[in-house]
Amino acid sequence: MAPHERRGVSMVDVAHEAGVSFKTVSRVVNEPDTVRPATRNAVNEAMERLGFRTNYAARSLKLGAYKSIGLVIFDLFGGNLSVLNGIASAAADQGYAITLIKRMGKEELPLSEAARRMGQLPVDGMIFNLAQMVDDFAEYRSPVGLRTVIITPFEHATCSTVSDDQEGAARAACRRLIELGHRHIRFIAGTSDSLASKNRERGWRLALDEAGLDAADPLHGDWSADSGYEAGAILAQDQKCTAILACNDNMANGAIYALNDAGRRVPDDVSIIGFDDSLADSVPHTILSSIRFDHQKLGARAFEEVLGACDEKHRILIPGTFIERGSIRPRS
């Protein structure tokens, strides 16, 4: 067994294998763009042959950074996958890696505990993607030297926050229905613990209040088309209801089927708007009007914020885009 196989491969071993100096190997590891391509390729090939792995602790002492950002995420489905893709793509563009911690099941994961776990790993900053509120949100403070950015619609006292403008988008969608003459606009909410659902409901209520209209009690679904169908079947019996704002496209689509089954046509009798514009890729010629959010842009913006050179905090709201199709019409 060769000596380097017993003690691990060092940059000295790589330098000897590639026939270059130790300084050249160090530059390939830490500042690869400063090394001629031919030399860089020779060093990389030697690293591969020997199984060399970068000592990130030593690298961080030299560069002052690990070149890795920690990401704490509650769930990996729906729009969160696009957010993750946006963060990862922005990180790759900057030569950064992502270190991921995911909440397990219904595990309680306060920000302080997530920061403690992440702080034990080689990361330069942290992004927390919150789908639900956590108990210590108001009290949380970033560890010294470890900047935190929180993906949430709520402002934080000390940390920058980034979010889709859920409230503003719902407000604009409801205003559009009001412009079309609708006065009894019902709301199908998502799960009770969802921050997105709460903010979309708030926007709906604000638009109605601004127009001097009453807000009937929302119906609650679980984001599925079946729960939207159940809500739609109830709303079909409300003859005053001429418009519905549903908290996602699945529930909106389910509600359309229920209304049609009850003999109420969309949009002739009832107009309906969803959120996320998720049916456009799976339902041909969908008529559903919806709010589209750019989740990849959100992820990229969160990454840019965590690399911010100053400690100033920001609240960043990224507006949605209203996609108007054939599911709404003026009230007859």
N, C-alpha and C positions, 0 to 999 in steps of 0.2 A: 504493500500500500504506500503510495506516495505521501510525503509529509503533508502536502496541502489537503489531501483527502482526509487525514486524521484531524486536522485543526480547522478545516474550512478554507475556502479559497479567498485569498486576499488580492488587493490590487497589485501588490508586488508580484504575485504569481501570474496575474494577467499580463503585466508589463513584460515579464520574462517570456511568456508564451507568444506574445504579439511582436516581440522585438522592439519595444518602444520604452520610453522612460516612464517612471511612476507618475510624473507630473502630467504626461499625456493621457494616461488612463484616468487620472483624477478629473481632467478637463472633459473627457468623454462622458464620465458619469455625471458631472455637475454642470458643465457648460458645453453640451455637445455641438452647438452651432458654431463654436469657436475653433473646431477641429476640422481639418480637411476631410472631405468625404472618404477618400481612399484609406486614410489612417483610421478614421472613425469606424469604417467597416471592418478593418483588420482587428481592431480592439474588440468590437462587438462579437466577431466570430470567435475570438479567443475566450471571451466571457462565456459564450455558449458552449464551447468545447469543454471548459473547465467547470461549468455549472456555477459561475460567479453570481452572487446576489448582493445588491447594494445594501450597505449598512446605513439604514435610514437615520439612526441616531447620530452617527458621525456626519452624515450629509446635512442634517439639520443644524449641527454646530457650525458647519462651514458656510451654509447658505442662509441660515436663520429661518428656515422653513422646511416642512416635511413634503410640501407640494401635494398635500392631500386634504380634502374637506370632509368633515363628518356629516352624515345625513341621518336624521332620526325620522322614521316614517311610521305612521299608524297602520295604514292599509296599502296594499298593492293591487288596486283594481280601479277601473274607470279612469277618470282624469288624472289620478295620481301617477299612473304609468307614463302619461305624457309629460307631467311635471318632472318625473325622474329622468326621462329622456332629455328634457331641456337642460337640467342640471348637469347630467353626464356629458352632453355634447359641448356645453360651455366649458366644463372642466377640461375635456380633451383638447379643446382649442387653446387652452392656456397651459397645457402640459401637466394638469393636475389629475389625481386619482380621486375616487369616491370611497369612503369607508362607511358602510351602511349598518345601522341598527334598526331592526323592525320590532315593533310591539308584538308580543305573542298573544294571540287570541284576545280576550277581554282584560288582559293584564293592565293594572293601573300603572301608568308610567308618567309620573310628574316630571316637569322640566328639570328640576334639581337632580333627580335620579338619572335621567337621560344624560345630563351634562357630566355627572360623576363617571358614568360608564364611558362616555366618549372621551373624557379628559384623560383616561388611562391609555388611550390609543394615540398613534402618531398622526395627529391632525393639526391643521393651522387655524381652523374655524369650524363653526357648526351651523347647519340649517335644520330647523325643526319643522316638519310638515304636519300641522295639526288639523285633523278632520273634526275632532271634538275638543271641547274646552277641558282644561286640566285644572286641578284645584289650586296649584301654586302659580298660576299664570301671572297674577298681579305682583306677587312677591319675588318672582324669579329675577336673578341678576347674573349676567355672564361671568364665568370665572375669569380672573385676571389673565390677560394675554390671550384669551380665546373668544373671539368675537362670535356672537350668536345672531342669526337672522331667523325670524319666525314666519312661516307661511300661514297667515291667519288674517281674516278681515278686521280684527280688532287692533286698536293701537296699543302699544306697550310702553311703559314708562321709560325704559332704558334701551330696549332692543329695537332695531329696525324690523318692520313687518312688510310683507309683500303678499298681495292677494288679488284675485279677480274682483272686480267691483260688482259683487253679487247684488247688493242693495240697489245700486244705481241702475243696473240692468233690469231688475224687476220693476223698479219705479218707471223706467222708460217704456217697458212692455205694457204695463198697466195703463200708462198715459195714452199709448197708441190705441188701446181698446176704448178708452174714454173718448178719444178724438173721433172714433168711429160711431159714437153715440151709445155705447153700452153703459149701463148704470148699475147693473146687478152682476158684478164680476166675482166669481167664486175662486177659491185657492185650494189646490191640492198640495199639501206639504209632504216633505220627506220624513225620515225618522226624527224623533224628538231630540236626539243628541247631536244632530248634524248642524254644524255652524253654517254651512251653505244654505240649508233649509231655513234656518232662523233669519238669516240676512235677506233671503229672497222674500220671505214673508213680511219682513219689516219694510222692504221697498214697496210691496203691494199695498200695505196699509198706508204708507205715506202718500202714495199717489191718490188713493181713495179719499184720504183726509183732505188733501189739497183741493180736491174737486167737490168737497162737501158731501161725499157719499159714504154710506155705512158699509162696514166690513162684516159680513156674516162669518160665523165660526169656520175656520179651515177644516177640511177633512185631511186625515193623515194616512199616507201610504208607506211602503217600505222600499220605494224606488223601482219595484217590479211592475211589469205591465198588468199582471193580475190584480195588484193592489190598486192600480189606476182604473181598471175595469170596475172594481167594487165601488170606488169613489164615484166614478162616472154614472153607475147605476143609481146611486143615491141622488146625484145632482140632476139626473134626467127627470126626476119627479118634482124638481123645483121649477115650476113654470116661469117664475120671474127671472131665472138665470139665463142670460143670453151670451155669457162669455166666461171662460175658465182660463186661469193661469196655473199651469201644473209645474211642479218643481223639477221635473226632468222629462225627457222625451219618452222614456218607457211608459211612465204613468200617463202622460198625455195621449199616447197611442192607445193604451188600454181604455182610457176614458172615451176616446172616439168610437171604439167598437161598442162600448156599452150604450152610448148615446144613440148610435145607429140601430142597435138591437131594440131600443126602447121607442124607436120611431122618430127620434129627433136628429135631424140632419146637420152635419158639419160641412160648410159653415152657414148654411141657410138659416138654421134655427139657433145654433150655438157656435160661437167663435172660440178657438182654443190656441194657446201658445205654450210651448214647452221650453226646456232649457238644455243646453249642451250641444244641440244639433248633432246628436249621435246617430240618428236614423238615416242621414244622408248617404252613408256608406253601405247600409244594409237593406234599405227599403227603396226599391226603384220608384222614381217619380213621386217621392213623398210630398204630401201637400202640407205637412206640419210646419207652421212658422215657429222659429226657435231663436234662442240667444246662443251665439257661438262664442266660446272663450278660447284664447290661445294659451293653452297650458304649457306648451314648450317655451313660449316667450316668458311666461311667469317663472318657470324653473331657471331659465337663463338669467333673468333679472335678479332672482334670489342669489344666484352664484356671484354675479357681479357685485352685489351689495355686501356679501360676506368677505369679499376681497377688498372692500373699500379702504382707502388709505387713511381716512380720518375716523374718529370715534363718534361723529355726529350721527344721530339716529334719524331715520326717515320712515314715513308711512307711504307705501307705494300701492296705488290701486290701479289695476290695468282694466280698462273698459272692455265690455263685451260688444259684439256686433249683432244687431238684430237682423235676422234673415226672414224676410216676409214672403210667405208662400200662400197657398190657397186655403188655409184653414181659418182665415179671418175675413170678415167683410163688414160693411156698415150695417148697423142694426136696422132691420126693416120695420 
